[in-house]
Amino acid sequence: MSVALGDDDALIQLGIHYYWGKGVRKNPIAAVRCFRKATKGKNICEAGRDEAFFYLGIAYLEGKGVRASIPTARKLLQRANVDDDHPAAHGVLQELTRS
């Protein structure tokens, strides 16, 4: 598996599978662990790191695998969209602003 070989981008895909239960038993806590590890990874592209911050923000927004926190979710989503190039993060931030 790519994760075992140090591919930190692969951690995001693994986290997605855990978060939504795709092909594995749903485990949001394990998903959050994957996303956090990916944000700190050395073998990850910048777009991948942004994705990890995005999914971590979604976890905080939904309160799955972590205690729900809108301020933390907002901060993580802003980090995901730091270069204003993450449409999904931008959209969620817009929704949070309207709330």
C-alpha positions in Angstrom: 0.0 0.0 0.0 1.2 3.5 -0.8 0.7 4.7 2.7 3.1 2.1 4.0 5.7 3.3 1.5 5.5 6.8 2.8 3.2 8.4 0.3 1.4 11.0 2.4 -0.9 11.9 -0.5 -2.3 8.4 -0.2 -3.3 9.1 3.4 -6.0 11.4 2.1 -7.6 8.7 0.1 -7.3 6.3 3.0 -9.0 8.9 5.2 -11.8 9.4 2.7 -12.5 5.7 2.7 -12.6 5.6 6.5 -14.7 8.7 6.8 -17.4 7.6 4.4 -17.0 3.8 4.8 -16.0 3.1 1.2 -14.6 -0.4 1.0 -13.8 -0.4 4.8 -15.8 -0.1 7.9 -16.7 3.6 8.6 -14.3 5.0 11.1 -14.2 8.8 11.3 -11.6 8.8 14.1 -9.2 6.9 11.9 -10.1 9.2 9.0 -9.2 12.3 11.1 -5.9 10.6 12.1 -5.1 10.2 8.4 -6.0 13.8 7.5 -4.0 15.2 10.4 -1.0 13.1 9.5 -1.3 14.2 5.8 -1.3 17.9 6.8 2.1 17.3 8.5 3.5 14.9 5.9 6.8 15.5 4.1 5.9 13.4 1.0 2.8 15.3 -0.1 2.1 17.9 -2.8 0.7 21.2 -1.8 -2.7 20.5 -3.4 -2.8 17.2 -1.3 -2.1 19.1 1.9 -4.9 21.5 1.0 -7.2 18.6 0.5 -6.2 17.2 3.9 -7.0 20.5 5.6 -10.3 20.6 3.7 -11.4 17.2 4.9 -10.2 17.9 8.4 -12.4 21.0 8.3 -15.4 19.0 7.2 -14.9 16.6 10.1 -14.9 19.5 12.5 -17.9 21.0 10.8 -19.9 17.7 11.0 -18.5 16.6 14.4 -17.4 13.2 13.0 -14.3 11.8 14.6 -13.8 15.0 16.5 -15.9 17.3 18.6 -17.8 19.7 16.4 -16.2 23.2 16.3 -17.3 25.8 13.7 -14.3 28.1 14.5 -11.8 25.3 14.1 -13.6 24.2 10.9 -13.5 27.7 9.5 -9.7 28.0 10.3 -9.0 24.7 8.6 -11.1 25.5 5.6 -9.4 28.9 5.2 -6.0 27.1 5.3 -7.3 24.7 2.6 -8.2 27.7 0.5 -5.1 29.8 1.4 -4.3 30.4 -2.3 -8.0 30.9 -3.2 -7.8 27.8 -5.4 -10.0 25.3 -3.5 -13.5 25.7 -4.8 -15.1 23.3 -2.4 -13.5 25.0 0.7 -14.5 28.4 -0.8 -18.1 27.2 -1.1 -18.3 25.9 2.4 -16.7 29.1 3.8 -19.4 31.1 1.9 -22.1 29.0 3.5 -20.6 29.5 6.9 -20.5 33.2 6.4 -24.2 33.2 5.5 -25.1 31.3 8.7 
